[in-house]
Amino acid sequence: MHKDRILKLAKGFRGRAKNCIRIARERVEKALQYSYRDRRNKKRDMRSLWIQRINAGTRQHGVNYGNFMHGLMKENIQLNRKFVRTVYA
């Protein structure tokens, strides 16, 4: 990458990481690695959150998540976990 692009990506970093090209290059490369990794982890975390919300909602009605999903599967009902809304009383 060119010097200008690295310094542009390093904007907002603290200390010499924002204006010293050698340090900025290392920090920018590491930041890009973190962002690549965390874009995938975010999907995993969000799916886990949706499952927790569904589980909380089904337990209010006396059913746990596993039995609920098994019942839906037996009835051939597909559930998009992302769009399930949990209503709290």
HTML snippet that shows the backbone in 3Dmol.js (N, CA, C, O; Angstrom):
<script src="https://3Dmol.org/build/3Dmol-min.js"></script>
<div id="view" style="width:600px;height:400px;position:relative"></div>
<script>
const pdb = `
ATOM      1  N   MET A   1       0.839  -1.185   0.000  1.00  0.00           N
ATOM      2  CA  MET A   1       0.000   0.000   0.000  1.00  0.00           C
ATOM      3  C   MET A   1       0.882   1.246   0.000  1.00  0.00           C
ATOM      4  O   MET A   1       2.016   1.227   0.479  1.00  0.00           O
ATOM      5  N   HIS A   2       0.341   2.309  -0.541  1.00  0.00           N
ATOM      6  CA  HIS A   2       1.064   3.558  -0.562  1.00  0.00           C
ATOM      7  C   HIS A   2       0.989   4.242   0.789  1.00  0.00           C
ATOM      8  O   HIS A   2       0.094   3.985   1.595  1.00  0.00           O
ATOM      9  N   LYS A   3       1.939   5.105   1.008  1.00  0.00           N
ATOM     10  CA  LYS A   3       2.053   5.816   2.279  1.00  0.00           C
ATOM     11  C   LYS A   3       0.774   6.591   2.607  1.00  0.00           C
ATOM     12  O   LYS A   3       0.306   6.577   3.746  1.00  0.00           O
ATOM     13  N   ASP A   4       0.218   7.265   1.603  1.00  0.00           N
ATOM     14  CA  ASP A   4      -0.985   8.082   1.844  1.00  0.00           C
ATOM     15  C   ASP A   4      -2.163   7.222   2.273  1.00  0.00           C
ATOM     16  O   ASP A   4      -2.927   7.604   3.159  1.00  0.00           O
ATOM     17  N   ARG A   5      -2.307   6.063   1.644  1.00  0.00           N
ATOM     18  CA  ARG A   5      -3.427   5.188   1.978  1.00  0.00           C
ATOM     19  C   ARG A   5      -3.285   4.623   3.391  1.00  0.00           C
ATOM     20  O   ARG A   5      -4.269   4.501   4.120  1.00  0.00           O
ATOM     21  N   ILE A   6      -2.063   4.284   3.765  1.00  0.00           N
ATOM     22  CA  ILE A   6      -1.827   3.751   5.107  1.00  0.00           C
ATOM     23  C   ILE A   6      -2.137   4.807   6.154  1.00  0.00           C
ATOM     24  O   ILE A   6      -2.808   4.523   7.146  1.00  0.00           O
ATOM     25  N   LEU A   7      -1.653   6.018   5.939  1.00  0.00           N
ATOM     26  CA  LEU A   7      -1.897   7.081   6.912  1.00  0.00           C
ATOM     27  C   LEU A   7      -3.377   7.448   6.975  1.00  0.00           C
ATOM     28  O   LEU A   7      -3.878   7.834   8.031  1.00  0.00           O
ATOM     29  N   LYS A   8      -4.070   7.331   5.856  1.00  0.00           N
ATOM     30  CA  LYS A   8      -5.512   7.590   5.861  1.00  0.00           C
ATOM     31  C   LYS A   8      -6.237   6.531   6.694  1.00  0.00           C
ATOM     32  O   LYS A   8      -7.154   6.853   7.449  1.00  0.00           O
ATOM     33  N   LEU A   9      -5.820   5.255   6.554  1.00  0.00           N
ATOM     34  CA  LEU A   9      -6.425   4.187   7.335  1.00  0.00           C
ATOM     35  C   LEU A   9      -6.046   4.291   8.814  1.00  0.00           C
ATOM     36  O   LEU A   9      -6.789   3.826   9.678  1.00  0.00           O
ATOM     37  N   ALA A  10      -4.891   4.901   9.107  1.00  0.00           N
ATOM     38  CA  ALA A  10      -4.419   5.023  10.488  1.00  0.00           C
ATOM     39  C   ALA A  10      -5.003   6.234  11.194  1.00  0.00           C
ATOM     40  O   ALA A  10      -4.688   6.478  12.358  1.00  0.00           O
ATOM     41  N   LYS A  11      -5.842   6.991  10.517  1.00  0.00           N
ATOM     42  CA  LYS A  11      -6.443   8.169  11.137  1.00  0.00           C
ATOM     43  C   LYS A  11      -7.252   7.738  12.350  1.00  0.00           C
ATOM     44  O   LYS A  11      -8.067   6.820  12.265  1.00  0.00           O
ATOM     45  N   GLY A  12      -7.030   8.395  13.471  1.00  0.00           N
ATOM     46  CA  GLY A  12      -7.745   8.049  14.689  1.00  0.00           C
ATOM     47  C   GLY A  12      -6.941   7.163  15.621  1.00  0.00           C
ATOM     48  O   GLY A  12      -7.323   6.970  16.775  1.00  0.00           O
ATOM     49  N   PHE A  13      -5.826   6.619  15.134  1.00  0.00           N
ATOM     50  CA  PHE A  13      -4.967   5.821  16.005  1.00  0.00           C
ATOM     51  C   PHE A  13      -4.239   6.754  16.968  1.00  0.00           C
ATOM     52  O   PHE A  13      -4.139   7.955  16.715  1.00  0.00           O
ATOM     53  N   ARG A  14      -3.731   6.206  18.068  1.00  0.00           N
ATOM     54  CA  ARG A  14      -3.069   7.021  19.081  1.00  0.00           C
ATOM     55  C   ARG A  14      -1.556   6.996  18.911  1.00  0.00           C
ATOM     56  O   ARG A  14      -0.983   6.027  18.411  1.00  0.00           O
ATOM     57  N   GLY A  15      -0.925   8.083  19.339  1.00  0.00           N
ATOM     58  CA  GLY A  15       0.529   8.156  19.346  1.00  0.00           C
ATOM     59  C   GLY A  15       1.127   8.175  17.950  1.00  0.00           C
ATOM     60  O   GLY A  15       0.544   8.724  17.014  1.00  0.00           O
ATOM     61  N   ARG A  16       2.314   7.561  17.823  1.00  0.00           N
ATOM     62  CA  ARG A  16       3.006   7.565  16.536  1.00  0.00           C
ATOM     63  C   ARG A  16       2.344   6.651  15.525  1.00  0.00           C
ATOM     64  O   ARG A  16       2.692   6.692  14.345  1.00  0.00           O
ATOM     65  N   ALA A  17       1.407   5.835  15.948  1.00  0.00           N
ATOM     66  CA  ALA A  17       0.731   4.922  15.025  1.00  0.00           C
ATOM     67  C   ALA A  17      -0.074   5.669  13.982  1.00  0.00           C
ATOM     68  O   ALA A  17      -0.451   5.083  12.968  1.00  0.00           O
ATOM     69  N   LYS A  18      -0.349   6.949  14.202  1.00  0.00           N
ATOM     70  CA  LYS A  18      -1.136   7.703  13.221  1.00  0.00           C
ATOM     71  C   LYS A  18      -0.290   8.508  12.242  1.00  0.00           C
ATOM     72  O   LYS A  18      -0.791   8.934  11.201  1.00  0.00           O
ATOM     73  N   ASN A  19       1.011   8.727  12.569  1.00  0.00           N
ATOM     74  CA  ASN A  19       1.783   9.592  11.676  1.00  0.00           C
ATOM     75  C   ASN A  19       3.179   9.072  11.328  1.00  0.00           C
ATOM     76  O   ASN A  19       3.839   9.642  10.459  1.00  0.00           O
ATOM     77  N   CYS A  20       3.636   8.028  11.970  1.00  0.00           N
ATOM     78  CA  CYS A  20       4.933   7.431  11.655  1.00  0.00           C
ATOM     79  C   CYS A  20       4.665   6.219  10.760  1.00  0.00           C
ATOM     80  O   CYS A  20       4.033   5.256  11.192  1.00  0.00           O
ATOM     81  N   ILE A  21       5.136   6.266   9.536  1.00  0.00           N
ATOM     82  CA  ILE A  21       4.719   5.292   8.523  1.00  0.00           C
ATOM     83  C   ILE A  21       5.040   3.857   8.915  1.00  0.00           C
ATOM     84  O   ILE A  21       4.234   2.964   8.655  1.00  0.00           O
ATOM     85  N   ARG A  22       6.182   3.607   9.527  1.00  0.00           N
ATOM     86  CA  ARG A  22       6.575   2.242   9.865  1.00  0.00           C
ATOM     87  C   ARG A  22       5.629   1.657  10.917  1.00  0.00           C
ATOM     88  O   ARG A  22       5.168   0.523  10.785  1.00  0.00           O
ATOM     89  N   ILE A  23       5.350   2.430  11.948  1.00  0.00           N
ATOM     90  CA  ILE A  23       4.451   1.959  13.007  1.00  0.00           C
ATOM     91  C   ILE A  23       3.012   1.913  12.491  1.00  0.00           C
ATOM     92  O   ILE A  23       2.262   0.985  12.796  1.00  0.00           O
ATOM     93  N   ALA A  24       2.640   2.925  11.707  1.00  0.00           N
ATOM     94  CA  ALA A  24       1.280   2.976  11.162  1.00  0.00           C
ATOM     95  C   ALA A  24       1.006   1.766  10.280  1.00  0.00           C
ATOM     96  O   ALA A  24      -0.091   1.209  10.318  1.00  0.00           O
ATOM     97  N   ARG A  25       1.995   1.352   9.481  1.00  0.00           N
ATOM     98  CA  ARG A  25       1.800   0.201   8.598  1.00  0.00           C
ATOM     99  C   ARG A  25       1.513  -1.058   9.418  1.00  0.00           C
ATOM    100  O   ARG A  25       0.615  -1.830   9.081  1.00  0.00           O
ATOM    101  N   GLU A  26       2.270  -1.263  10.485  1.00  0.00           N
ATOM    102  CA  GLU A  26       2.046  -2.439  11.339  1.00  0.00           C
ATOM    103  C   GLU A  26       0.661  -2.402  11.978  1.00  0.00           C
ATOM    104  O   GLU A  26      -0.051  -3.406  11.996  1.00  0.00           O
ATOM    105  N   ARG A  27       0.287  -1.233  12.501  1.00  0.00           N
ATOM    106  CA  ARG A  27      -1.002  -1.119  13.181  1.00  0.00           C
ATOM    107  C   ARG A  27      -2.171  -1.281  12.213  1.00  0.00           C
ATOM    108  O   ARG A  27      -3.183  -1.895  12.551  1.00  0.00           O
ATOM    109  N   VAL A  28      -2.026  -0.727  11.004  1.00  0.00           N
ATOM    110  CA  VAL A  28      -3.085  -0.836   9.999  1.00  0.00           C
ATOM    111  C   VAL A  28      -3.239  -2.284   9.555  1.00  0.00           C
ATOM    112  O   VAL A  28      -4.361  -2.771   9.412  1.00  0.00           O
ATOM    113  N   GLU A  29      -2.121  -2.979   9.335  1.00  0.00           N
ATOM    114  CA  GLU A  29      -2.210  -4.386   8.931  1.00  0.00           C
ATOM    115  C   GLU A  29      -2.902  -5.209  10.006  1.00  0.00           C
ATOM    116  O   GLU A  29      -3.743  -6.055   9.701  1.00  0.00           O
ATOM    117  N   LYS A  30      -2.549  -4.961  11.266  1.00  0.00           N
ATOM    118  CA  LYS A  30      -3.168  -5.705  12.362  1.00  0.00           C
ATOM    119  C   LYS A  30      -4.659  -5.351  12.461  1.00  0.00           C
ATOM    120  O   LYS A  30      -5.492  -6.227  12.697  1.00  0.00           O
ATOM    121  N   ALA A  31      -4.988  -4.083  12.283  1.00  0.00           N
ATOM    122  CA  ALA A  31      -6.384  -3.656  12.343  1.00  0.00           C
ATOM    123  C   ALA A  31      -7.205  -4.318  11.240  1.00  0.00           C
ATOM    124  O   ALA A  31      -8.349  -4.713  11.466  1.00  0.00           O
ATOM    125  N   LEU A  32      -6.624  -4.440  10.050  1.00  0.00           N
ATOM    126  CA  LEU A  32      -7.331  -5.089   8.950  1.00  0.00           C
ATOM    127  C   LEU A  32      -7.522  -6.575   9.221  1.00  0.00           C
ATOM    128  O   LEU A  32      -8.544  -7.146   8.839  1.00  0.00           O
ATOM    129  N   GLN A  33      -6.544  -7.213   9.881  1.00  0.00           N
ATOM    130  CA  GLN A  33      -6.701  -8.620  10.263  1.00  0.00           C
ATOM    131  C   GLN A  33      -7.835  -8.778  11.267  1.00  0.00           C
ATOM    132  O   GLN A  33      -8.651  -9.694  11.160  1.00  0.00           O
ATOM    133  N   TYR A  34      -7.876  -7.872  12.247  1.00  0.00           N
ATOM    134  CA  TYR A  34      -8.939  -7.931  13.253  1.00  0.00           C
ATOM    135  C   TYR A  34     -10.306  -7.728  12.603  1.00  0.00           C
ATOM    136  O   TYR A  34     -11.261  -8.432  12.931  1.00  0.00           O
ATOM    137  N   SER A  35     -10.401  -6.771  11.686  1.00  0.00           N
ATOM    138  CA  SER A  35     -11.697  -6.493  11.077  1.00  0.00           C
ATOM    139  C   SER A  35     -12.165  -7.659  10.215  1.00  0.00           C
ATOM    140  O   SER A  35     -13.357  -7.963  10.178  1.00  0.00           O
ATOM    141  N   TYR A  36     -11.234  -8.313   9.522  1.00  0.00           N
ATOM    142  CA  TYR A  36     -11.575  -9.487   8.710  1.00  0.00           C
ATOM    143  C   TYR A  36     -12.103 -10.600   9.611  1.00  0.00           C
ATOM    144  O   TYR A  36     -13.137 -11.203   9.323  1.00  0.00           O
ATOM    145  N   ARG A  37     -11.388 -10.866  10.698  1.00  0.00           N
ATOM    146  CA  ARG A  37     -11.789 -11.928  11.633  1.00  0.00           C
ATOM    147  C   ARG A  37     -13.141 -11.611  12.281  1.00  0.00           C
ATOM    148  O   ARG A  37     -14.005 -12.481  12.391  1.00  0.00           O
ATOM    149  N   ASP A  38     -13.308 -10.366  12.703  1.00  0.00           N
ATOM    150  CA  ASP A  38     -14.497 -10.017  13.475  1.00  0.00           C
ATOM    151  C   ASP A  38     -15.749  -9.871  12.623  1.00  0.00           C
ATOM    152  O   ASP A  38     -16.860  -9.949  13.147  1.00  0.00           O
ATOM    153  N   ARG A  39     -15.591  -9.663  11.325  1.00  0.00           N
ATOM    154  CA  ARG A  39     -16.780  -9.678  10.461  1.00  0.00           C
ATOM    155  C   ARG A  39     -17.417 -11.060  10.483  1.00  0.00           C
ATOM    156  O   ARG A  39     -18.640 -11.184  10.416  1.00  0.00           O
ATOM    157  N   ARG A  40     -16.592 -12.100  10.576  1.00  0.00           N
ATOM    158  CA  ARG A  40     -17.118 -13.461  10.660  1.00  0.00           C
ATOM    159  C   ARG A  40     -17.643 -13.779  12.055  1.00  0.00           C
ATOM    160  O   ARG A  40     -18.676 -14.432  12.204  1.00  0.00           O
ATOM    161  N   ASN A  41     -16.923 -13.312  13.079  1.00  0.00           N
ATOM    162  CA  ASN A  41     -17.364 -13.555  14.455  1.00  0.00           C
ATOM    163  C   ASN A  41     -18.676 -12.838  14.767  1.00  0.00           C
ATOM    164  O   ASN A  41     -19.469 -13.313  15.580  1.00  0.00           O
ATOM    165  N   LYS A  42     -18.900 -11.697  14.123  1.00  0.00           N
ATOM    166  CA  LYS A  42     -20.134 -10.946  14.351  1.00  0.00           C
ATOM    167  C   LYS A  42     -21.347 -11.771  13.936  1.00  0.00           C
ATOM    168  O   LYS A  42     -22.363 -11.774  14.632  1.00  0.00           O
ATOM    169  N   LYS A  43     -21.251 -12.464  12.819  1.00  0.00           N
ATOM    170  CA  LYS A  43     -22.351 -13.315  12.352  1.00  0.00           C
ATOM    171  C   LYS A  43     -22.637 -14.410  13.374  1.00  0.00           C
ATOM    172  O   LYS A  43     -23.793 -14.704  13.676  1.00  0.00           O
ATOM    173  N   ARG A  44     -21.570 -15.009  13.904  1.00  0.00           N
ATOM    174  CA  ARG A  44     -21.697 -16.066  14.901  1.00  0.00           C
ATOM    175  C   ARG A  44     -22.354 -15.526  16.178  1.00  0.00           C
ATOM    176  O   ARG A  44     -23.244 -16.161  16.744  1.00  0.00           O
ATOM    177  N   ASP A  45     -21.905 -14.357  16.619  1.00  0.00           N
ATOM    178  CA  ASP A  45     -22.440 -13.768  17.845  1.00  0.00           C
ATOM    179  C   ASP A  45     -23.911 -13.392  17.693  1.00  0.00           C
ATOM    180  O   ASP A  45     -24.704 -13.582  18.615  1.00  0.00           O
ATOM    181  N   MET A  46     -24.272 -12.858  16.527  1.00  0.00           N
ATOM    182  CA  MET A  46     -25.664 -12.455  16.318  1.00  0.00           C
ATOM    183  C   MET A  46     -26.582 -13.665  16.281  1.00  0.00           C
ATOM    184  O   MET A  46     -27.674 -13.620  16.847  1.00  0.00           O
ATOM    185  N   ARG A  47     -26.170 -14.738  15.632  1.00  0.00           N
ATOM    186  CA  ARG A  47     -26.986 -15.948  15.613  1.00  0.00           C
ATOM    187  C   ARG A  47     -27.190 -16.477  17.027  1.00  0.00           C
ATOM    188  O   ARG A  47     -28.288 -16.912  17.375  1.00  0.00           O
ATOM    189  N   SER A  48     -26.145 -16.441  17.838  1.00  0.00           N
ATOM    190  CA  SER A  48     -26.243 -16.875  19.223  1.00  0.00           C
ATOM    191  C   SER A  48     -27.244 -16.010  19.986  1.00  0.00           C
ATOM    192  O   SER A  48     -28.025 -16.526  20.785  1.00  0.00           O
ATOM    193  N   LEU A  49     -27.224 -14.702  19.745  1.00  0.00           N
ATOM    194  CA  LEU A  49     -28.156 -13.785  20.405  1.00  0.00           C
ATOM    195  C   LEU A  49     -29.598 -14.085  20.000  1.00  0.00           C
ATOM    196  O   LEU A  49     -30.489 -14.080  20.849  1.00  0.00           O
ATOM    197  N   TRP A  50     -29.839 -14.347  18.703  1.00  0.00           N
ATOM    198  CA  TRP A  50     -31.201 -14.656  18.248  1.00  0.00           C
ATOM    199  C   TRP A  50     -31.699 -15.934  18.901  1.00  0.00           C
ATOM    200  O   TRP A  50     -32.860 -16.018  19.301  1.00  0.00           O
ATOM    201  N   ILE A  51     -30.827 -16.929  19.008  1.00  0.00           N
ATOM    202  CA  ILE A  51     -31.220 -18.194  19.632  1.00  0.00           C
ATOM    203  C   ILE A  51     -31.556 -17.976  21.101  1.00  0.00           C
ATOM    204  O   ILE A  51     -32.513 -18.561  21.607  1.00  0.00           O
ATOM    205  N   GLN A  52     -30.781 -17.142  21.793  1.00  0.00           N
ATOM    206  CA  GLN A  52     -31.069 -16.846  23.201  1.00  0.00           C
ATOM    207  C   GLN A  52     -32.425 -16.175  23.346  1.00  0.00           C
ATOM    208  O   GLN A  52     -33.172 -16.482  24.275  1.00  0.00           O
ATOM    209  N   ARG A  53     -32.748 -15.270  22.443  1.00  0.00           N
ATOM    210  CA  ARG A  53     -34.036 -14.570  22.513  1.00  0.00           C
ATOM    211  C   ARG A  53     -35.199 -15.527  22.269  1.00  0.00           C
ATOM    212  O   ARG A  53     -36.214 -15.471  22.963  1.00  0.00           O
ATOM    213  N   ILE A  54     -35.045 -16.403  21.281  1.00  0.00           N
ATOM    214  CA  ILE A  54     -36.103 -17.387  21.008  1.00  0.00           C
ATOM    215  C   ILE A  54     -36.265 -18.298  22.212  1.00  0.00           C
ATOM    216  O   ILE A  54     -37.390 -18.603  22.608  1.00  0.00           O
ATOM    217  N   ASN A  55     -35.168 -18.731  22.794  1.00  0.00           N
ATOM    218  CA  ASN A  55     -35.194 -19.611  23.955  1.00  0.00           C
ATOM    219  C   ASN A  55     -35.919 -18.931  25.112  1.00  0.00           C
ATOM    220  O   ASN A  55     -36.731 -19.563  25.788  1.00  0.00           O
ATOM    221  N   ALA A  56     -35.638 -17.657  25.349  1.00  0.00           N
ATOM    222  CA  ALA A  56     -36.298 -16.928  26.428  1.00  0.00           C
ATOM    223  C   ALA A  56     -37.808 -16.853  26.183  1.00  0.00           C
ATOM    224  O   ALA A  56     -38.605 -17.015  27.107  1.00  0.00           O
ATOM    225  N   GLY A  57     -38.187 -16.607  24.932  1.00  0.00           N
ATOM    226  CA  GLY A  57     -39.610 -16.513  24.606  1.00  0.00           C
ATOM    227  C   GLY A  57     -40.329 -17.840  24.723  1.00  0.00           C
ATOM    228  O   GLY A  57     -41.461 -17.892  25.205  1.00  0.00           O
ATOM    229  N   THR A  58     -39.694 -18.905  24.293  1.00  0.00           N
ATOM    230  CA  THR A  58     -40.353 -20.214  24.358  1.00  0.00           C
ATOM    231  C   THR A  58     -40.452 -20.710  25.792  1.00  0.00           C
ATOM    232  O   THR A  58     -41.425 -21.379  26.140  1.00  0.00           O
ATOM    233  N   ARG A  59     -39.474 -20.402  26.629  1.00  0.00           N
ATOM    234  CA  ARG A  59     -39.526 -20.823  28.032  1.00  0.00           C
ATOM    235  C   ARG A  59     -40.659 -20.140  28.782  1.00  0.00           C
ATOM    236  O   ARG A  59     -41.174 -20.696  29.752  1.00  0.00           O
ATOM    237  N   GLN A  60     -41.052 -18.960  28.359  1.00  0.00           N
ATOM    238  CA  GLN A  60     -42.205 -18.290  28.981  1.00  0.00           C
ATOM    239  C   GLN A  60     -43.484 -19.091  28.755  1.00  0.00           C
ATOM    240  O   GLN A  60     -44.446 -18.963  29.512  1.00  0.00           O
ATOM    241  N   HIS A  61     -43.489 -19.913  27.712  1.00  0.00           N
ATOM    242  CA  HIS A  61     -44.648 -20.740  27.393  1.00  0.00           C
ATOM    243  C   HIS A  61     -44.413 -22.203  27.754  1.00  0.00           C
ATOM    244  O   HIS A  61     -45.164 -23.077  27.320  1.00  0.00           O
ATOM    245  N   GLY A  62     -43.376 -22.475  28.544  1.00  0.00           N
ATOM    246  CA  GLY A  62     -43.142 -23.808  29.064  1.00  0.00           C
ATOM    247  C   GLY A  62     -42.474 -24.774  28.111  1.00  0.00           C
ATOM    248  O   GLY A  62     -42.563 -25.986  28.307  1.00  0.00           O
ATOM    249  N   VAL A  63     -41.805 -24.273  27.082  1.00  0.00           N
ATOM    250  CA  VAL A  63     -41.115 -25.133  26.121  1.00  0.00           C
ATOM    251  C   VAL A  63     -39.679 -24.646  26.030  1.00  0.00           C
ATOM    252  O   VAL A  63     -39.432 -23.440  26.039  1.00  0.00           O
ATOM    253  N   ASN A  64     -38.723 -25.576  25.943  1.00  0.00           N
ATOM    254  CA  ASN A  64     -37.348 -25.105  25.752  1.00  0.00           C
ATOM    255  C   ASN A  64     -37.031 -25.016  24.260  1.00  0.00           C
ATOM    256  O   ASN A  64     -37.795 -25.486  23.417  1.00  0.00           O
ATOM    257  N   TYR A  65     -35.897 -24.409  23.957  1.00  0.00           N
ATOM    258  CA  TYR A  65     -35.534 -24.112  22.571  1.00  0.00           C
ATOM    259  C   TYR A  65     -35.433 -25.372  21.716  1.00  0.00           C
ATOM    260  O   TYR A  65     -35.937 -25.409  20.593  1.00  0.00           O
ATOM    261  N   GLY A  66     -34.782 -26.400  22.251  1.00  0.00           N
ATOM    262  CA  GLY A  66     -34.574 -27.622  21.475  1.00  0.00           C
ATOM    263  C   GLY A  66     -35.882 -28.289  21.088  1.00  0.00           C
ATOM    264  O   GLY A  66     -36.058 -28.699  19.941  1.00  0.00           O
ATOM    265  N   ASN A  67     -36.801 -28.400  22.043  1.00  0.00           N
ATOM    266  CA  ASN A  67     -38.097 -29.019  21.745  1.00  0.00           C
ATOM    267  C   ASN A  67     -38.906 -28.167  20.772  1.00  0.00           C
ATOM    268  O   ASN A  67     -39.596 -28.697  19.901  1.00  0.00           O
ATOM    269  N   PHE A  68     -38.818 -26.853  20.921  1.00  0.00           N
ATOM    270  CA  PHE A  68     -39.528 -25.934  20.023  1.00  0.00           C
ATOM    271  C   PHE A  68     -39.045 -26.100  18.584  1.00  0.00           C
ATOM    272  O   PHE A  68     -39.853 -26.227  17.663  1.00  0.00           O
ATOM    273  N   MET A  69     -37.716 -26.099  18.394  1.00  0.00           N
ATOM    274  CA  MET A  69     -37.168 -26.230  17.049  1.00  0.00           C
ATOM    275  C   MET A  69     -37.452 -27.621  16.475  1.00  0.00           C
ATOM    276  O   MET A  69     -37.698 -27.761  15.277  1.00  0.00           O
ATOM    277  N   HIS A  70     -37.417 -28.642  17.325  1.00  0.00           N
ATOM    278  CA  HIS A  70     -37.729 -29.996  16.857  1.00  0.00           C
ATOM    279  C   HIS A  70     -39.183 -30.078  16.392  1.00  0.00           C
ATOM    280  O   HIS A  70     -39.481 -30.697  15.371  1.00  0.00           O
ATOM    281  N   GLY A  71     -40.082 -29.451  17.146  1.00  0.00           N
ATOM    282  CA  GLY A  71     -41.496 -29.430  16.747  1.00  0.00           C
ATOM    283  C   GLY A  71     -41.709 -28.716  15.426  1.00  0.00           C
ATOM    284  O   GLY A  71     -42.496 -29.162  14.592  1.00  0.00           O
ATOM    285  N   LEU A  72     -40.999 -27.595  15.235  1.00  0.00           N
ATOM    286  CA  LEU A  72     -41.106 -26.875  13.963  1.00  0.00           C
ATOM    287  C   LEU A  72     -40.580 -27.733  12.815  1.00  0.00           C
ATOM    288  O   LEU A  72     -41.159 -27.752  11.729  1.00  0.00           O
ATOM    289  N   MET A  73     -39.482 -28.439  13.063  1.00  0.00           N
ATOM    290  CA  MET A  73     -38.889 -29.271  12.013  1.00  0.00           C
ATOM    291  C   MET A  73     -39.844 -30.410  11.632  1.00  0.00           C
ATOM    292  O   MET A  73     -39.991 -30.733  10.453  1.00  0.00           O
ATOM    293  N   LYS A  74     -40.496 -31.018  12.643  1.00  0.00           N
ATOM    294  CA  LYS A  74     -41.422 -32.113  12.352  1.00  0.00           C
ATOM    295  C   LYS A  74     -42.625 -31.632  11.543  1.00  0.00           C
ATOM    296  O   LYS A  74     -43.159 -32.370  10.716  1.00  0.00           O
ATOM    297  N   GLU A  75     -43.047 -30.392  11.786  1.00  0.00           N
ATOM    298  CA  GLU A  75     -44.173 -29.825  11.048  1.00  0.00           C
ATOM    299  C   GLU A  75     -43.745 -29.167   9.739  1.00  0.00           C
ATOM    300  O   GLU A  75     -44.558 -28.567   9.035  1.00  0.00           O
ATOM    301  N   ASN A  76     -42.459 -29.288   9.426  1.00  0.00           N
ATOM    302  CA  ASN A  76     -41.892 -28.729   8.193  1.00  0.00           C
ATOM    303  C   ASN A  76     -42.076 -27.208   8.117  1.00  0.00           C
ATOM    304  O   ASN A  76     -42.424 -26.662   7.070  1.00  0.00           O
ATOM    305  N   ILE A  77     -41.834 -26.537   9.252  1.00  0.00           N
ATOM    306  CA  ILE A  77     -41.906 -25.074   9.326  1.00  0.00           C
ATOM    307  C   ILE A  77     -40.488 -24.542   9.420  1.00  0.00           C
ATOM    308  O   ILE A  77     -39.730 -24.924  10.311  1.00  0.00           O
ATOM    309  N   GLN A  78     -40.135 -23.664   8.502  1.00  0.00           N
ATOM    310  CA  GLN A  78     -38.805 -23.065   8.534  1.00  0.00           C
ATOM    311  C   GLN A  78     -38.894 -21.725   9.247  1.00  0.00           C
ATOM    312  O   GLN A  78     -39.788 -20.923   8.978  1.00  0.00           O
ATOM    313  N   LEU A  79     -37.957 -21.495  10.158  1.00  0.00           N
ATOM    314  CA  LEU A  79     -37.954 -20.279  10.968  1.00  0.00           C
ATOM    315  C   LEU A  79     -36.687 -19.486  10.687  1.00  0.00           C
ATOM    316  O   LEU A  79     -35.577 -20.002  10.823  1.00  0.00           O
ATOM    317  N   ASN A  80     -36.857 -18.235  10.298  1.00  0.00           N
ATOM    318  CA  ASN A  80     -35.707 -17.343  10.137  1.00  0.00           C
ATOM    319  C   ASN A  80     -35.449 -16.704  11.493  1.00  0.00           C
ATOM    320  O   ASN A  80     -36.170 -15.793  11.900  1.00  0.00           O
ATOM    321  N   ARG A  81     -34.422 -17.178  12.194  1.00  0.00           N
ATOM    322  CA  ARG A  81     -34.152 -16.733  13.555  1.00  0.00           C
ATOM    323  C   ARG A  81     -33.906 -15.234  13.642  1.00  0.00           C
ATOM    324  O   ARG A  81     -34.163 -14.616  14.675  1.00  0.00           O
ATOM    325  N   LYS A  82     -33.410 -14.659  12.565  1.00  0.00           N
ATOM    326  CA  LYS A  82     -33.040 -13.247  12.574  1.00  0.00           C
ATOM    327  C   LYS A  82     -34.249 -12.335  12.785  1.00  0.00           C
ATOM    328  O   LYS A  82     -34.125 -11.268  13.387  1.00  0.00           O
ATOM    329  N   PHE A  83     -35.403 -12.748  12.297  1.00  0.00           N
ATOM    330  CA  PHE A  83     -36.551 -11.853  12.313  1.00  0.00           C
ATOM    331  C   PHE A  83     -37.577 -12.209  13.379  1.00  0.00           C
ATOM    332  O   PHE A  83     -38.700 -11.705  13.351  1.00  0.00           O
ATOM    333  N   VAL A  84     -37.204 -13.065  14.309  1.00  0.00           N
ATOM    334  CA  VAL A  84     -38.111 -13.417  15.396  1.00  0.00           C
ATOM    335  C   VAL A  84     -38.041 -12.311  16.432  1.00  0.00           C
ATOM    336  O   VAL A  84     -36.953 -11.913  16.849  1.00  0.00           O
ATOM    337  N   ARG A  85     -39.176 -11.822  16.842  1.00  0.00           N
ATOM    338  CA  ARG A  85     -39.230 -10.770  17.859  1.00  0.00           C
ATOM    339  C   ARG A  85     -39.731 -11.382  19.157  1.00  0.00           C
ATOM    340  O   ARG A  85     -40.702 -12.137  19.168  1.00  0.00           O
ATOM    341  N   THR A  86     -39.067 -11.051  20.233  1.00  0.00           N
ATOM    342  CA  THR A  86     -39.490 -11.517  21.540  1.00  0.00           C
ATOM    343  C   THR A  86     -40.205 -10.369  22.240  1.00  0.00           C
ATOM    344  O   THR A  86     -39.672  -9.263  22.327  1.00  0.00           O
ATOM    345  N   VAL A  87     -41.407 -10.630  22.735  1.00  0.00           N
ATOM    346  CA  VAL A  87     -42.201  -9.619  23.419  1.00  0.00           C
ATOM    347  C   VAL A  87     -42.132  -9.909  24.906  1.00  0.00           C
ATOM    348  O   VAL A  87     -42.476 -11.005  25.348  1.00  0.00           O
ATOM    349  N   TYR A  88     -41.692  -8.934  25.673  1.00  0.00           N
ATOM    350  CA  TYR A  88     -41.592  -9.081  27.109  1.00  0.00           C
ATOM    351  C   TYR A  88     -42.792  -8.415  27.771  1.00  0.00           C
ATOM    352  O   TYR A  88     -43.194  -7.317  27.386  1.00  0.00           O
ATOM    353  N   ALA A  89     -43.357  -9.082  28.760  1.00  0.00           N
ATOM    354  CA  ALA A  89     -44.554  -8.570  29.437  1.00  0.00           C
ATOM    355  C   ALA A  89     -44.181  -7.451  30.393  1.00  0.00           C
ATOM    356  O   ALA A  89     -45.053  -6.890  31.057  1.00  0.00           O
TER     357      ALA A  89
END
`;
const viewer = $3Dmol.createViewer("view");
viewer.addModel(pdb, "pdb");
viewer.setStyle({}, {cartoon: {color: "spectrum"}});
viewer.zoomTo();
viewer.render();
</script>
